[in-house]
Amino acid sequence: MVKRFSDQSKQLILNVFNYFHNLSAEKDAIVLEQNVVSQAAEALGISERSIYRLRKPTKSDSEFTAAMSDNIRQMKTRVDSVILNSLREIIYKMYAAEQHVTLKSLHDRFTEECPDCPCSIRSISTWIKKIGFRLKNSSNRLFLTEQPCIQFKRLSFLRKYLLHKETKLYTPVFIDETWVYSKGGCRKSWQDGQSGSTSKKKGDGCRYIVLHAGNENGFIENASLIFKSNTKSGDYHDNMNQDNFEKWFKSQLIPNLEGPSVIIMDNASYHCRLKEAIPNRNWTKEKLRNWLQEKCINFPSNGMKDELWKIISVNLPEKNYHLDQYAEENGHIVLRLPPYHCQYNAIEMVWSQCKRFYDKIINKTKSSPEDVVNAWNISLQQVTAAQWKNYVIHTEKVIEEAWEVEKRVDSSDTLPLIISNTSEDSETSDDDFSD
């Protein structure tokens, strides 16, 4: 791969070359370019080829960035959950249609359905691994299959959601956290590919974490929360913590639910405080022994750690979450989304609408904390009850279609997904698919 130097480094290298060239010219009438290049390369600690290359006219850094292909620019950007979920839906559509799915055919289909998100086949390979697919050996061929734990959680979610919809005893309520910036989040500008039209964003300002809930009747009254982030992490999950979320859940969400509700939320760590810690293989031997003693389970006094774990593994209790119990005590049910399936949460589409409106109006203000809060509250008011109902209907349609696909897959008694692949980076074990 050719090493690219900055404009400043390039100028420094050329200055060193010119210095040796002028020095040699003063001594000899005839200057051999090869000797000068060798001297400069040795002094700078770079290859002679780099000096020859840098002496040729090249693009500046800004011109190089402007001319960068869309594929390379896309690979350099952080992929969001919307893209990943779109990719998953395309995969299952192809499988349900009994199409032969390869990385090439998947890339072609993704490019066709998502033209605003150009990417390479390598990106597709990276993304499908990110959403829970791994390479496994099967019949001397390589296959890309979904982790069973994710498949089982999806099946459980779909079955429970549709059961609640059929009985109509609980109203679905969708909750989620997201973020906005004090200077908006616009990322696009009109450009003609030349350096003169390339603009750089001056910064997004401070980040604010927002949290809300809603159902087919609109946002839950008095359930809005917005606060300024106090970290510089790239992930808004790092700015929300268990105490903040549980306080909001108990003081703003539950008291404002009008009737029995099934609360849809993801599996963020601060959503999942356990009533009782569940042992795992990472526990020390002493902790495992203490747990067995508390549960009055017999074990050999001189048993080694693997022997203790074997006894514990057949006595593990189910996970009981603190918020699940609190919701049940107040007449509600918590239903957790399977990992990487935010398309089953209707509020994701609400966030998209709110952020578009917020970005339009925040730029007309001074971006003070008061301006941010006011602009966000106005943005929330733009989402009508009718729009909320349409988002919920769309989400339920996605869930119903996913359930039909799962039934067809189950009736054929095949793996949920098989993608042919010719790469050799296949190394998995049963442990990779444990829950």
C-alpha positions in Angstrom: 0.0 0.0 0.0 1.4 3.4 -1.0 2.1 5.6 2.0 0.5 9.1 1.7 2.4 12.0 3.2 0.7 15.2 4.4 1.4 18.5 2.5 3.7 19.6 5.3 5.8 16.4 5.2 5.9 16.4 1.5 7.3 20.0 1.4 9.9 19.0 4.1 11.1 16.0 2.0 11.4 18.1 -1.1 13.4 20.7 0.8 15.9 18.1 1.9 16.2 16.8 -1.7 16.8 20.3 -3.0 19.4 20.9 -0.3 21.5 17.8 -1.4 20.9 18.6 -5.0 22.3 22.2 -4.7 25.2 20.9 -2.5 26.2 18.4 -5.2 25.9 21.0 -7.9 28.4 23.3 -6.2 31.0 20.5 -6.3 30.4 18.8 -9.6 29.3 20.2 -12.9 27.3 17.0 -13.6 24.9 16.0 -10.9 23.5 12.4 -10.9 19.9 12.5 -9.7 20.2 8.9 -8.4 23.0 9.9 -6.0 21.1 12.9 -4.7 17.9 10.8 -4.2 19.9 8.1 -2.3 21.5 10.7 0.0 18.1 12.4 0.8 16.4 9.0 1.3 19.1 7.9 3.8 19.0 11.2 5.7 15.2 11.1 6.0 14.8 7.4 6.6 12.4 6.8 3.8 12.6 4.9 0.5 14.0 6.3 -2.7 10.8 5.4 -4.4 8.9 7.8 -2.1 11.1 10.7 -3.1 10.7 9.9 -6.9 6.9 9.7 -6.3 6.7 13.0 -4.3 8.6 14.9 -7.0 5.8 14.3 -9.4 2.7 16.6 -9.4 0.1 15.2 -7.0 -3.2 16.2 -5.4 -3.2 18.2 -2.1 -4.8 16.7 1.0 -8.0 18.6 0.4 -8.2 17.6 -3.3 -7.4 14.0 -2.3 -10.3 14.0 0.3 -12.7 15.6 -2.2 -11.8 13.0 -4.9 -12.2 10.1 -2.4 -14.6 7.5 -3.8 -18.0 7.2 -2.1 -17.2 3.6 -1.2 -14.0 4.5 0.7 -15.8 7.5 2.4 -18.6 5.2 3.5 -16.1 2.7 5.0 -14.6 5.5 7.0 -17.9 6.5 8.6 -19.5 4.7 11.5 -22.3 2.5 10.5 -25.5 3.0 12.5 -28.2 0.6 13.7 -30.6 1.6 10.9 -28.2 0.3 8.3 -27.5 -2.9 10.2 -31.2 -3.6 10.6 -31.9 -2.9 6.9 -29.2 -5.4 6.1 -30.8 -8.0 8.3 -34.2 -7.5 6.8 -32.8 -7.8 3.3 -31.1 -11.1 4.2 -34.3 -12.6 5.5 -36.3 -11.5 2.5 -33.8 -13.2 0.2 -33.9 -16.3 2.3 -37.7 -16.4 2.4 -37.8 -16.0 -1.4 -35.5 -19.1 -1.6 -32.8 -17.0 -3.3 -29.2 -18.1 -3.3 -27.5 -15.8 -0.9 -23.8 -15.0 -1.2 -21.8 -11.9 -0.2 -21.9 -10.7 -3.8 -25.7 -11.2 -4.2 -26.3 -9.7 -0.8 -24.2 -6.7 -1.7 -26.0 -6.2 -5.0 -29.4 -6.4 -3.3 -28.3 -4.0 -0.5 -27.0 -1.5 -3.0 -30.3 -1.7 -4.9 -32.6 -1.2 -1.9 -30.3 1.3 -0.1 -28.8 3.5 -2.8 -28.0 6.3 -0.3 -25.6 3.9 1.5 -22.9 2.9 -0.9 -20.5 0.2 0.4 -18.1 -2.5 -0.6 -18.5 -6.3 -0.3 -15.9 -6.1 2.5 -18.2 -3.7 4.4 -21.1 -6.2 4.0 -18.9 -8.9 5.4 -18.0 -6.7 8.4 -21.5 -5.6 9.1 -23.1 -9.1 9.1 -20.6 -10.2 11.6 -21.4 -7.2 13.7 -25.1 -8.1 13.9 -24.4 -11.7 15.1 -23.4 -13.9 12.2 -20.4 -16.2 12.4 -18.5 -18.5 10.0 -18.9 -22.2 10.8 -17.6 -25.4 9.1 -20.3 -27.7 7.7 -19.8 -30.6 5.3 -16.3 -29.3 4.5 -17.7 -26.0 3.4 -17.8 -22.6 5.0 -21.2 -21.2 6.0 -22.2 -17.9 7.7 -24.9 -18.7 10.3 -26.7 -16.6 12.8 -25.9 -17.2 16.5 -28.6 -19.5 17.9 -29.0 -17.3 21.1 -30.1 -14.3 18.9 -32.5 -16.5 16.9 -34.1 -17.9 20.1 -34.5 -14.4 21.6 -36.1 -13.2 18.4 -38.5 -16.1 18.3 -39.4 -15.5 22.0 -40.0 -11.7 21.4 -42.1 -12.2 18.2 -44.3 -14.9 19.9 -44.9 -12.9 23.0 -45.6 -9.6 21.2 -48.2 -11.2 18.8 -49.8 -13.0 21.8 -50.3 -9.7 23.6 -51.6 -8.1 20.4 -54.2 -10.9 20.0 -55.4 -10.9 23.6 -55.5 -7.0 23.7 -55.0 -7.1 27.5 -51.9 -4.9 27.4 -51.2 -1.8 25.3 -47.7 -1.7 23.6 -45.5 1.1 24.9 -42.2 1.8 23.2 -39.3 3.4 25.0 -35.8 4.3 24.0 -32.9 6.7 24.5 -31.2 8.7 21.8 -29.2 12.0 21.5 -29.2 15.4 19.9 -26.4 18.0 19.5 -26.7 21.6 20.6 -25.7 22.7 17.0 -27.7 20.2 15.2 -26.6 17.1 13.3 -26.6 18.0 9.6 -23.9 16.1 7.7 -24.7 16.8 4.0 -23.9 19.8 1.8 -24.0 20.5 -2.0 -20.6 19.8 -3.5 -19.2 19.4 -7.1 -16.2 17.2 -6.2 -13.7 20.1 -6.2 -11.8 21.3 -3.2 -13.4 24.7 -3.4 -16.8 23.3 -2.5 -15.6 21.0 0.2 -16.9 22.2 3.5 -15.9 21.1 7.0 -18.4 21.1 9.9 -17.2 23.3 12.7 -18.5 21.0 15.4 -21.7 19.6 16.8 -21.6 21.4 20.1 -22.6 19.7 23.3 -24.5 16.4 23.3 -27.8 16.0 25.1 -29.3 12.6 26.0 -33.1 12.3 25.5 -35.5 9.6 26.7 -39.2 9.2 26.1 -42.0 6.7 25.6 -45.1 6.4 23.5 -47.8 4.3 22.1 -50.4 4.4 19.3 -52.0 7.4 21.0 -48.9 9.5 21.0 -46.1 10.3 23.6 -46.8 9.3 27.2 -47.6 12.5 29.0 -44.9 13.9 31.4 -42.4 11.1 30.4 -39.9 13.3 28.5 -36.4 13.5 29.8 -33.5 15.5 28.4 -30.1 16.2 30.0 -26.7 17.4 29.0 -24.0 14.7 28.5 -21.0 14.9 30.7 -18.6 12.6 28.8 -16.9 12.8 25.4 -17.5 9.2 24.5 -18.7 8.3 21.0 -21.6 6.2 22.4 -24.5 7.8 24.1 -25.1 4.7 26.1 -22.0 5.7 28.1 -23.8 8.8 29.2 -26.9 7.1 30.6 -26.6 5.1 33.8 -28.7 2.7 35.8 -29.7 5.3 38.5 -30.9 7.8 35.9 -32.9 5.3 34.0 -34.5 3.6 36.9 -35.5 6.9 38.4 -37.1 7.9 35.2 -38.8 4.5 34.8 -40.3 4.7 38.3 -41.2 8.4 38.6 -42.1 9.4 35.0 -43.1 6.3 33.1 -45.0 4.0 35.3 -47.1 6.6 37.1 -48.2 8.1 33.7 -49.3 4.9 32.0 -53.1 5.0 31.7 -53.7 1.2 31.6 -52.0 -2.2 31.6 -49.1 -1.9 29.2 -46.4 -4.1 27.7 -43.2 -2.0 27.8 -40.9 -2.6 24.8 -37.3 -1.8 25.5 -33.8 -3.0 24.5 -31.2 -4.8 26.5 -28.9 -1.9 27.4 -26.9 -2.8 30.6 -28.6 -0.1 32.6 -32.0 -1.6 31.7 -31.0 -5.0 33.1 -30.1 -4.8 36.8 -30.7 -8.3 38.2 -32.5 -8.9 41.4 -29.9 -11.6 42.2 -26.4 -12.0 40.6 -26.2 -15.1 38.4 -23.0 -17.1 38.5 -20.8 -17.4 35.5 -17.5 -18.9 34.5 -15.6 -15.7 35.3 -16.4 -15.9 39.0 -13.6 -16.8 41.3 -13.7 -20.2 43.0 -14.4 -18.6 46.3 -17.5 -16.8 44.9 -18.8 -20.1 43.4 -18.4 -21.9 46.7 -20.2 -19.1 48.6 -23.1 -19.2 46.1 -23.5 -23.0 46.5 -23.5 -22.6 50.2 -26.1 -19.9 50.1 -28.3 -22.1 48.0 -27.7 -25.1 50.3 -26.4 -27.2 47.4 -23.9 -29.9 48.2 -20.5 -29.9 46.6 -17.1 -31.6 47.3 -15.1 -29.5 49.8 -11.9 -30.1 47.8 -13.6 -29.8 44.4 -11.8 -27.8 41.7 -13.3 -24.9 39.9 -14.5 -26.9 36.9 -16.3 -29.4 39.2 -18.0 -26.6 41.1 -19.2 -25.0 37.8 -20.6 -28.3 36.6 -22.8 -28.5 39.7 -23.8 -24.8 39.4 -24.6 -25.1 35.7 -27.5 -27.5 36.4 -28.8 -25.3 39.2 -28.7 -21.9 37.5 -31.8 -19.8 38.2 -33.6 -17.8 35.6 -32.7 -14.1 35.2 -35.0 -11.9 37.2 -34.7 -8.2 36.5 -35.4 -5.5 39.0 -37.5 -3.3 36.6 -39.5 -6.3 35.3 -40.7 -7.0 38.9 -41.4 -3.4 39.5 -43.5 -3.2 36.4 -45.4 -6.3 37.2 -46.2 -5.0 40.7 -47.8 -2.0 39.0 -49.8 -4.1 36.5 -47.5 -3.9 33.5 -45.2 -6.3 31.6 -41.7 -5.6 30.3 -40.8 -7.2 26.9 -37.2 -6.9 25.8 -36.1 -6.6 22.2 -33.7 -9.2 20.8 -30.2 -7.9 20.2 -29.7 -5.9 17.0 -33.4 -5.7 16.3 -34.4 -2.0 16.8 -36.7 -2.3 13.8 -39.2 -3.8 16.2 -39.3 -0.5 18.2 -41.7 2.0 16.8 -40.0 5.0 18.6 -37.0 4.7 16.3 -39.0 6.2 13.5 -40.3 8.8 15.8 -36.7 9.8 16.7 -35.9 10.2 13.0 -38.8 12.6 12.5 -38.0 14.6 15.7 -34.3 15.0 14.8 -35.0 16.2 11.3 -37.2 19.0 12.7 -34.8 19.7 15.5 -31.9 20.2 13.1 -33.9 22.7 11.1 -34.8 25.0 14.1 -31.8 24.7 16.3 -29.6 26.5 13.8 -31.7 29.6 14.1 -30.9 29.9 17.8 -27.8 30.6 19.9 -27.6 26.9 20.9 -27.8 27.7 24.6 -29.1 24.9 27.0 -32.5 26.7 27.1 -32.6 26.8 23.3 -31.8 23.1 23.0 -34.5 22.1 25.5 -37.1 24.4 23.9 -36.2 23.2 20.3 -36.4 19.5 21.4 -39.8 20.0 23.1 -41.1 21.7 20.0 -39.8 18.8 17.9 -41.7 16.4 20.1 -44.9 18.3 19.6 -44.6 17.9 15.8 -45.3 14.2 16.0 -49.0 13.8 16.0 -51.0 10.9 17.5 -52.0 9.9 13.9 -48.3 9.6 13.0 -47.5 7.6 16.1 -50.3 5.2 15.2 -49.0 4.8 11.7 -45.5 4.1 13.1 -46.9 1.4 15.4 -48.9 -0.2 12.6 -45.8 -0.3 10.4 -43.8 -1.9 13.2 -46.4 -4.5 13.8 -46.5 -5.3 10.1 -42.7 -5.8 10.3 -43.1 -8.1 13.3 -45.8 -10.1 11.6 -43.8 -10.5 8.4 -40.8 -11.6 10.5 -42.9 -14.2 12.3 -44.1 -15.6 9.0 -40.5 -16.0 7.8 -39.6 -17.7 11.1 -42.5 -20.2 10.6 -41.3 -21.0 7.1 -37.8 -21.5 8.2 -38.9 -23.7 11.1 -41.1 -25.9 8.9 -38.2 -26.6 6.5 -36.1 -27.5 9.5 -33.0 -25.6 8.2 -30.7 -23.1 9.6 -32.1 -19.5 9.7 -29.5 -18.4 7.2 -26.7 -19.9 5.1 -24.4 -17.6 3.2 -21.7 -19.2 1.0 -18.3 -17.7 1.6 -14.8 -18.5 0.3 -12.7 -16.8 2.9 -10.7 -18.9 5.4 -11.3 -16.9 8.6 -13.5 -19.6 10.1 -12.9 -20.5 13.7 -15.9 -21.0 15.9 -16.9 -23.3 18.7 -20.0 -24.0 20.7 -18.9 -21.5 23.2 -19.3 -18.7 20.6 -23.0 -19.3 20.5 -23.7 -19.5 24.2 -26.2 -17.0 25.6 
